[in-house]
Structures are given as C-alpha cells and as structure tokens.
Amino acid sequence: MTLFQINFRREAFSRERAEARRRALGLGIWLTYFGAFAVLLGLYGLNWSELGSRTRQLQRQIVRQKAITQAGADWTPSPAEAALAESWVSDAGRWRDLLERLPRLLPQNARLTQFQFNPDGVSGGERKLLLRGVLRLDAQHESMASVTDFVAQVSRDSLFASNFKSVRLVSTRALEGDRESEFELECR
C-alpha cells in the first residue's frame, strides 16, 4: 500500500489540461457567436413575415376602400333625403340654444341626471329628447304638482315649442324618505 504517488508526467498533464481549456473556451466563443447570429436571423425572419402579413392586410383594406368609394360615387341623394340631412346638420345651433335655455327652466330644487338625444337609436325621422331628473320637494308642494308644473313650463317655452311638437311626462316616481321625486320627460 502506497501513501502517495509521484507523477513524473506532470508537465505533460498540465499542457493537456491547458489545451483542453483553450479548446473549450474557443468552442464556447464560437457557439455564442453562431447562437447570437441564429437569433438575429430568426428575428429578421419574424419581422419579414409580420411585414408581409401587414402588407397583405393593408392591400385588402385599400381594395375594399376603393370598392366602397367607386360604388358610392354613383349615389346621389334625392331632394327629400338632402332636406332631411340638412335639418340634422343645422341642429347643432338649435341644440346649443336648447341646452342654454334648459337651466333657466329648471326649478331651483331640481337637477337633471340624464340627457339623451335620440335614445331609441333611430336614424332619420323626428327629433326626440329624453330628460331624466330629480326634483326635491319642499313642505308646501306635492310631488306630482311640482313635476307637472315643470313639464308645463317646458312645453310653454317658445324655444322648446318651436323645436318639438309635444312635451310629455313619461314617468314619475317618488323616492321614499328623501322627499324627492324622479321624473322622465320626453320632447318630440
């Protein structure tokens, strides 16, 4: 049994080990270089593929838009359709005037909670305005009387009367405990 061994080839062993390290380091550098190159080529390939699909999508949109434009070029509105469109276009000034007048018509103890133009979503036809609000009641007024007074005041107003044929109370509901009444007013 030997306690230790003497390696007489230590110098050759050290050279082989240094050569193996150098080869492993070289191999690692080459693998890193070609791996980064492969990732870069893969990213360019993905970019090229995405650019191709986006280009095809834009070409389809252009063709569709040209078809719509060419088909729409032949359409000319009838005088009745043009008159209907003209009345809707000129509404901006009327709506501004109506919205400016509305706070003057509201009683001090009332507030609007919702204001809807064309709540049914019907295109064309007559104008429709829907007002929802809450009226706080004081001790001397009944809920229904206060709401009907407000409806009568709106229907008698010259600006509302010139823009709407009818102003009517659609619904009213007394809120319990708060001495408030919710109302819904429709102008047609």
MOZINOR-V526277 format. One record per pair of residues at least 12 apart in sequence whose ideal C-beta (glycine too) atoms are under 6 Angstrom apart, sorted by the first residue. I is the first residue (numbers start at 0). J is the second residue. Records with the same first field share a line. If there is no record, write none. Layout:
I: J + J
//
This chain:
83: 123
93: 162
100: 158
104: 152 + 153
106: 149
108: 135
109: 132 + 134
110: 132 + 133
111: 132
112: 131 + 132 + 133
113: 131
115: 129
116: 128
127: 187
128: 186
129: 185
130: 184
131: 183
132: 182
133: 179 + 181
134: 146 + 180
135: 179
136: 178
142: 173 + 180
146: 171 + 180 + 182
150: 168
153: 166
154: 166
163: 186 + 187
164: 187
165: 187
166: 186
167: 185
169: 183 + 185
170: 183
//
